[in-house]
Each structure stands twice: as C-alpha cells, then as structure tokens.
Amino acid sequence: MKIKDNQKTFKFMLSNFEIAEKKMPADFKSVHWDAFPNGYVDIIKNEKIWPRMLRNALTIGFNDALISHSNMRFQPGNSELWKEMKRGNFPDLIKEENDKNVLAYISDQVEKLILSTDIEYVASNCIGKIGNPVMYQLNVRAENAKNYEINYNTHDVDDIYHSWFIVNQLNHLAQEYPLICEIGSGYGGLASKIKNQIKKSRIIIFDLPEVNAVQSYYLLNTFPEHKIFGYQDFLQYGSKILEEDFDFLIMPGWAANDLLHSKVVDAFINARSMMEMNREVIKNYFEVIHTSLRENGLFACINRYMKPVTNQSNTTEINKMAEYPFDEYWSPLYSFPSEIQPHIHFLIARREHSKPIYSFNEILKTIRQNPFRRI
C-alpha cells in the first residue's frame, strides 16, 4: 500500500497496532521495554504530537538525542519515568543550543565521522526533517575544495556510521532484490539509509508493536511513494507476502517465526537492541536467523559487550555478546570496537555452507571490551 496523506498514515499505524497488541505473547517484552503506558491507542490518535516525535517522549528509549532524559529512568525511584513521560501533552524535551562548547563538540564529531567513513556518504545520508529532529547545519570543506552541507543530529551519527559499514558489505550480495531483516529498528533511521543506498532491497522490520507505530510514521513520511506493508497484510497473505513487491514490511518481533520458514533472507541486522533482550528472546531470534539466512548471507550484530537485563521473574541476568548463541557456520568479516561508542562491538558475520576451520565460538571469546580504554 502506498501512503500519501496524513489520514491514511494514522489509519495504518492504528490498525496494525491494535491487531498486534491483542496477539502479543505475555513474555515477549523484557522488563527494560515494559516502558509504554496503557492506552497507547490514544497516543497514536493524538496526531498533533507525531510531527515532533524526535524531540518529545514518543521516541525516548530509542533516540540517542534524548539520552540525557532517558537515562534518568535508571536512577533510583524512576523506574516508571518513561511511562509517565509518554502520557500527557508531549512537550519538546530538547532543542538546538548555541553554546560554543556544544558547537565545538559537534564540529569535532562530524570531523571524526567523516574520517571514519566518507564525506560524500555522510553528506548524502544525513537526517531529514521528518519528526523534526534537533539538527545543526554545518558547511564542510573537503580536501578537493568542494563544500558540503551536513546536518548533524546526535542519533543520526550512529546510523550513518553503522550503515556505512553495513552497506559496503550489502553491495556484494548476489541477489538483485535482496531481502534484509532488521531486528529492532529504533524509529527507522538505519533502515531508511540502507533503503536509500540499496534501492532494490526489500526490508522487513521486527520490533515491539509500539515501536512499530513509530517506525510506520517515520517510514511512511520518509518514503511516501514506496509500498509499505504491516502486520495486518501479513495476516492476510501469510508467508506468501514475501512474493509481493514491497519496500518495507513492518512486523511485531514474535511473527518472525511465522513469516520466515526457509532460506530466503540475504541479511539480518541488529543494532543495539539484543543487548536489552532476555536470553530466551535472543535464542528465538537466532533460531530464525539460522533457519532463514541464505548461504553467504550476512548478520550485522552491533551491541554492548555486556549489559545487565532484568527478566520477567524480576531477576537480573548479564547479557554478554560473546555468549550469543551463534552456531559454527559463521565466519567474521568485521569485528572491532565501535570508533564512536567503544563500549559497543561491531560484528558482521557471513553464513557459511560448512564449518570454517577456525571455530566461530573461539572467535566470539575474543569479543571483550578493552578495560584500559575510556568510554
């Protein structure tokens, strides 16, 4: 379905959310993500708050531009903070600043991003106006004397950095119309950059129903001429929806098992959300990956080295990237600490037909944070 007007956008968001909310398994949402208030339908219906969703609490928890506010949730007595902030009038939480120290920091970050990637790529993949992000415009003069206009946004720096490495590998996929699945997509920034670069790709997003609604708003407005399907379309077509010509399919995470039965996926991506999942949910996603990823397919896994996660029994478990349940049919293409977030490890692995000589489980053991490096 192509969405061209506001009314259809919110109808799409609402109908898919209502269906998914009714079908969500009781144990699917980790305690970390039990952060949405009851009555989310009313939030979707409140159309006036969505055009500024990258400044208000609609995207708190998956928008780094709001990190100073989202981190307050982890202070004693603030466990319900995100739920409380997602009620009411949704005022702007952040705005552009003129402080010279802030502007100097932004200039430094942009310079580092360009040195880590490519100035042409950065300039052509900066965040746009959808969601009204806090944005700083910089003029950068390259070594070739060409001037570039670059939009800086705190969260977007991560998406540009991650997508640069991912796209460099996706460009080598054999399929003309690659099927790419992103597990946990935030508001949709990374997926949008991949679509802009791999234009014939079909992208499936798996996430929580509330976050699916945010992704729907962002992607429907960013790609108004594209064909975007939702959960209700999957319920109508079943797995045959994979035979359809779509640009995005936005799905609740538990539906991955029902959608993907054979080796049809060319790449999986997870950027900084497996580190917040329960072990059982991680295990289920890996079963889907192992079952549905093609030979020579890719998995970009970008996560913290370790993070405490509270499970449904209200006990804390340590989520370690080195203990993710990869089987032996993988080989590493990239494996290094993120240059912009050293507590995050960047791994791109390729699915192999046979077990490589060197055990991938032994490679996983080397994924350990450098204790001497400041973060």
Phi and psi in degrees as a GROMACS rama.xvg file:
@    title "Ramachandran Plot"
@    xaxis  label "Phi"
@    yaxis  label "Psi"
@TYPE xy
-94.7375  129.779  LYS-2
-107.91  121.873  ILE-3
-120.555  -12.4164  LYS-4
-133.861  163.334  ASP-5
-59.8633  -42.6678  ASN-6
-60.8154  -44.5927  GLN-7
-68.0535  -34.2485  LYS-8
-59.4392  -50.4752  THR-9
-72.5219  -30.1301  PHE-10
-64.1043  -41.8863  LYS-11
-61.9923  -47.8598  PHE-12
-60.5766  -46.9657  MET-13
-69.5351  -47.1528  LEU-14
-64.2193  -41.1508  SER-15
-68.9253  -38.757  ASN-16
-65.0879  -45.4139  PHE-17
-61.0689  -39.8286  GLU-18
-67.4883  -45.8768  ILE-19
-66.1868  -39.9326  ALA-20
-59.263  -37.5729  GLU-21
-70.9998  -28.4428  LYS-22
-100.201  -1.06637  LYS-23
-67.0838  124.426  MET-24
-59.8882  146.359  PRO-25
-61.638  -32.5628  ALA-26
-101.092  13.7362  ASP-27
-75.759  -36.783  PHE-28
-91.4366  122.004  LYS-29
-68.7669  163.767  SER-30
-60.6371  -35.9241  VAL-31
-56.3634  -39.1129  HIS-32
-99.0669  9.38649  TRP-33
-82.3321  64.024  ASP-34
-130.789  22.1522  ALA-35
-115.867  134.521  PHE-36
-71.5347  158.246  PRO-37
-63.5948  155.439  ASN-38
79.2591  32.4857  GLY-39
-64.7957  -21.824  TYR-40
-56.8961  -41.1689  VAL-41
-66.0819  -32.4278  ASP-42
-66.5579  -42.6101  ILE-43
-62.3694  -39.4705  ILE-44
-70.6105  -19.0367  LYS-45
-80.536  77.5764  ASN-46
-62.5633  -26.6032  GLU-47
-71.2972  -17.2752  LYS-48
-88.3334  -15.4688  ILE-49
-75.6018  -35.4121  TRP-50
-61.338  -15.1075  PRO-51
-117.256  30.942  ARG-52
-66.7287  -20.403  MET-53
-87.9322  2.3685  LEU-54
-115.35  -19.9634  ARG-55
-109.746  -174.885  ASN-56
-74.6702  -1.72055  ALA-57
-58.0442  -33.7112  LEU-58
-110.195  15.3424  THR-59
-65.5713  135.589  ILE-60
101.711  -20.9608  GLY-61
-140.945  34.4936  PHE-62
-145.235  105.759  ASN-63
-63.5697  -19.5853  ASP-64
-64.5371  -19.116  ALA-65
-103.456  15.949  LEU-66
-60.4577  -35.6236  ILE-67
-64.8008  -29.92  SER-68
-84.5348  -41.3421  HIS-69
-67.1719  -32.5446  SER-70
-67.8333  -19.8357  ASN-71
-64.8683  -20.922  MET-72
-62.4094  -27.3526  ARG-73
-90.867  5.00495  PHE-74
-82.57  151.422  GLN-75
-53.3401  132.564  PRO-76
85.3797  0.653276  GLY-77
-110.335  21.1336  ASN-78
-61.6059  -25.9517  SER-79
-96.8995  9.22268  GLU-80
-58.6453  -46.0009  LEU-81
-62.8583  -39.4724  TRP-82
-62.1134  -42.8203  LYS-83
-64.8878  -38.0503  GLU-84
-72.7506  -21.1511  MET-85
-91.7687  19.6548  LYS-86
-115.847  166.668  ARG-87
84.9352  -142.082  GLY-88
-94.1098  -7.35411  ASN-89
53.9042  62.5998  PHE-90
-70.5878  160.566  PRO-91
-62.0734  136.507  ASP-92
-100.952  -19.535  LEU-93
-139.868  160.601  ILE-94
-155.233  168.362  LYS-95
-64.9199  146.642  GLU-96
-119.881  154.094  GLU-97
-109.46  4.61082  ASN-98
-60.2919  131.6  ASP-99
-63.9574  -30.8609  LYS-100
-68.9974  -38.706  ASN-101
-63.8225  -45.5494  VAL-102
-65.8408  -36.5472  LEU-103
-66.6217  -39.4941  ALA-104
-62.6992  -43.9912  TYR-105
-61.9525  -44.212  ILE-106
-60.3058  -40.8782  SER-107
-65.2939  -41.7395  ASP-108
-64.0802  -41.6402  GLN-109
-65.0175  -41.7358  VAL-110
-60.6192  -44.1988  GLU-111
-65.4516  -39.49  LYS-112
-62.3342  -42.6055  LEU-113
-65.5443  -41.7125  ILE-114
-64.704  -30.9097  LEU-115
-81.1606  -22.2576  SER-116
-127.283  -108.983  THR-117
-160.558  132.898  ASP-118
-64.1157  -37.3485  ILE-119
-62.3869  -42.2071  GLU-120
-65.4854  -45.0372  TYR-121
-60.3077  -48.7579  VAL-122
-64.0577  -33.86  ALA-123
-90.665  -1.96278  SER-124
-125.325  17.3242  ASN-125
-68.5003  155.24  CYS-126
-60.4663  147.033  ILE-127
-98.4918  -153.995  GLY-128
-95.3335  -9.7809  LYS-129
-62.0819  129.787  ILE-130
83.9525  -0.996092  GLY-131
52.3442  58.6155  ASN-132
-68.3413  153.115  PRO-133
-67.3645  122.421  VAL-134
-141.816  137.323  MET-135
-118.586  129.361  TYR-136
-96.5461  125.721  GLN-137
-121.85  143.715  LEU-138
-102.107  120.931  ASN-139
-117.824  129.293  VAL-140
-99.4043  119.648  ARG-141
-82.922  172.415  ALA-142
-63.3867  -27.0915  GLU-143
-83.6637  10.2623  ASN-144
73.2297  6.40678  ALA-145
-82.8486  140.126  LYS-146
-94.9484  139.264  ASN-147
-126.239  138.882  TYR-148
-95.9846  123.402  GLU-149
-124.612  131.018  ILE-150
-94.9547  121.342  ASN-151
-100.101  130.967  TYR-152
-140.92  137.573  ASN-153
-55.2286  -46.7141  THR-154
-71.7687  -37.0337  HIS-155
-64.4677  -28.1913  ASP-156
-57.116  -43.795  VAL-157
-62.6262  -45.3171  ASP-158
-63.7009  -39.6874  ASP-159
-65.1621  -47.3273  ILE-160
-59.1356  -50.1067  TYR-161
-64.4685  -44.9413  HIS-162
-65.8652  -30.863  SER-163
-56.9215  -50.3053  TRP-164
-70.8085  -38.7637  PHE-165
-65.8633  -47.3779  ILE-166
-62.2264  -37.9621  VAL-167
-57.4134  -32.0769  ASN-168
-85.9271  -38.5331  GLN-169
-62.3962  -28.4078  LEU-170
-62.2583  -15.7434  ASN-171
-98.3512  3.53858  HIS-172
-66.0011  145.006  LEU-173
-76.9256  -27.7961  ALA-174
-74.4303  138.336  GLN-175
-71.5594  -35.1238  GLU-176
-119.533  74.006  TYR-177
-65.3514  144.018  PRO-178
-99.0928  117.319  LEU-179
-119.566  128.326  ILE-180
-113.207  126.543  CYS-181
-109.231  123.473  GLU-182
-94.9146  110.467  ILE-183
75.9432  105.24  GLY-184
-121.414  12.4839  SER-185
55.8144  -135.513  GLY-186
-88.9786  -2.60127  TYR-187
110.226  9.72989  GLY-188
-64.059  -46.5523  GLY-189
-66.5987  -43.4381  LEU-190
-60.5899  -38.1831  ALA-191
-66.608  -36.3576  SER-192
-69.0597  -39.6237  LYS-193
-64.7028  -41.5902  ILE-194
-63.1054  -39.5713  LYS-195
-63.9417  -31.1494  ASN-196
-90.4298  -39.9046  GLN-197
-108.008  78.759  ILE-198
-65.3243  -26.8456  LYS-199
-90.0417  4.29203  LYS-200
-71.2954  152.205  SER-201
-113.558  123.871  ARG-202
-115.143  126.847  ILE-203
-108.921  131.697  ILE-204
-112.3  130.978  ILE-205
-115.513  126.928  PHE-206
-163.325  -172.935  ASP-207
-73.3566  150.857  LEU-208
-56.6047  -39.7234  PRO-209
-65.0365  -40.0733  GLU-210
-73.177  -33.3567  VAL-211
-55.3483  -38.4272  ASN-212
-63.4648  -42.0327  ALA-213
-64.2295  -45.6356  VAL-214
-60.6944  -39.5941  GLN-215
-61.1349  -46.1388  SER-216
-60.464  -47.262  TYR-217
-65.5011  -46.897  TYR-218
-75.1402  -37.4574  LEU-219
-63.0118  -34.1651  LEU-220
-84.1195  -29.6142  ASN-221
-76.1261  -34.0326  THR-222
-125.628  67.1606  PHE-223
-64.553  -20.7048  PRO-224
-97.5182  0.16162  GLU-225
-89.3901  160.32  HIS-226
-92.2066  115.53  LYS-227
-122.71  122.918  ILE-228
-103.044  160.109  PHE-229
-130.208  -172.135  GLY-230
-59.6672  -38.2649  TYR-231
-65.7086  -31.8185  GLN-232
-67.0499  -39.7259  ASP-233
-63.0086  -42.6159  PHE-234
-62.8269  -27.7728  LEU-235
-78.0806  -44.0478  GLN-236
-97.0005  -22.321  TYR-237
66.5398  -153.549  GLY-238
-64.6734  -17.2495  SER-239
-65.4568  -11.9966  LYS-240
-62.2737  -23.1031  ILE-241
-67.5552  -16.5262  LEU-242
-85.7924  -8.22119  GLU-243
-81.2905  158.032  GLU-244
-92.3588  90.9743  ASP-245
-122.636  164.713  PHE-246
-100.168  -43.1839  ASP-247
-135.871  143.492  PHE-248
-127.428  116.082  LEU-249
-104.421  117.209  ILE-250
-132.615  150  MET-251
-69.9337  147.155  PRO-252
-60.5713  -35.9098  GLY-253
-67.2327  -17.0045  TRP-254
-77.9296  -6.52079  ALA-255
-58.5079  -39.1578  ALA-256
-63.5658  -35.8447  ASN-257
-79.924  -29.0159  ASP-258
-82.0711  -42.9063  LEU-259
-106.72  105.025  LEU-260
-110.195  -23.0312  HIS-261
-133.076  177.512  SER-262
-79.9172  81.9537  LYS-263
-117.03  -10.3872  VAL-264
-93.0247  136.357  VAL-265
-93.544  -26.2431  ASP-266
-159.285  142.266  ALA-267
-113.25  147.807  PHE-268
-134.371  133.554  ILE-269
-137.822  117.114  ASN-270
-117.21  102.166  ALA-271
65.501  34.332  ARG-272
-127.822  -26.3235  SER-273
-61.0044  -28.8576  MET-274
-66.8999  -11.0834  MET-275
-112.082  10.5921  GLU-276
-100.052  155.081  MET-277
-68.6161  156.276  ASN-278
-58.0247  -37.9877  ARG-279
-66.4972  -38.775  GLU-280
-67.5927  -41.3351  VAL-281
-60.0419  -44.61  ILE-282
-58.6143  -44.5009  LYS-283
-63.2165  -41.3615  ASN-284
-65.0591  -39.9861  TYR-285
-65.4594  -34.1832  PHE-286
-61.8387  -40.1704  GLU-287
-65.5832  -44.7265  VAL-288
-60.6355  -47.8443  ILE-289
-64.2643  -31.9242  HIS-290
-79.9415  -36.0916  THR-291
-110.613  -8.53059  SER-292
-81.656  131.562  LEU-293
-65.0476  158.699  ARG-294
-60.5115  134.447  GLU-295
73.1107  6.89459  ASN-296
-72.1482  165.444  GLY-297
-117.213  149.839  LEU-298
-130.746  113.408  PHE-299
-93.452  111.865  ALA-300
-117.211  109.566  CYS-301
-123.035  100.41  ILE-302
-148.501  165.929  ASN-303
-62.6275  151.702  ARG-304
-62.2147  -41.8845  TYR-305
-157.856  151.801  MET-306
-158.024  134.167  LYS-307
-69.1585  135.481  PRO-308
-131.838  130.539  VAL-309
-86.8845  125.59  THR-310
-92.1587  -177.139  ASN-311
-66.0137  -23.2195  GLN-312
-85.5204  8.68437  SER-313
65.7073  27.1016  ASN-314
-110.611  154.599  THR-315
-98.9429  132.055  THR-316
-120.694  149.522  GLU-317
-92.1975  114.581  ILE-318
-85.7646  113.104  ASN-319
-115.272  126.529  LYS-320
-60.1088  -36.3632  MET-321
-65.7783  -13.2275  ALA-322
-106.699  8.45126  GLU-323
-60.0354  144.017  TYR-324
-80.7221  54.3097  PRO-325
-63.0323  140.714  PHE-326
-86.2176  -167.808  ASP-327
-87.7589  -0.0785217  GLU-328
-97.3413  52.1654  TYR-329
-136.597  152.399  TRP-330
-137.015  145.012  SER-331
-82.9018  138.245  PRO-332
-102.798  -45.7601  LEU-333
-127.608  141.159  TYR-334
-157.93  102.492  SER-335
-161.146  158.29  PHE-336
-68.3702  139.497  PRO-337
-59.1537  136.444  SER-338
-72.3541  -26.4258  GLU-339
-99.8427  -16.8294  ILE-340
-140.759  85.0919  GLN-341
-61.7695  -16.1197  PRO-342
-82.8156  -1.62911  HIS-343
-107.036  136.775  ILE-344
-104.376  138.605  HIS-345
-107.622  113.22  PHE-346
-126.987  125.936  LEU-347
-119.898  120.384  ILE-348
-117.658  150.095  ALA-349
-109.39  137.148  ARG-350
-78.2978  126.597  ARG-351
-107.511  154.642  GLU-352
-72.1879  -35.7555  HIS-353
-131.828  165.258  SER-354
-67.444  126.389  LYS-355
-62.2067  158.794  PRO-356
-60.7149  -41.7061  ILE-357
-93.063  124.255  TYR-358
-60.2959  130.02  SER-359
-67.4295  -30.0738  PHE-360
-63.3633  -32.5319  ASN-361
-69.9311  -34.7155  GLU-362
-65.4261  -40.3587  ILE-363
-59.2294  -34.3049  LEU-364
-63.3993  -20.9527  LYS-365
-83.4642  -7.25882  THR-366
-81.6119  84.7714  ILE-367
-134.995  137.467  ARG-368
-66.5011  140.714  GLN-369
-73.9341  112.11  ASN-370
-70.5795  -12.7351  PRO-371
-92.0008  -7.40279  PHE-372
-95.055  129.887  ARG-373
-75.9054  146.604  ARG-374
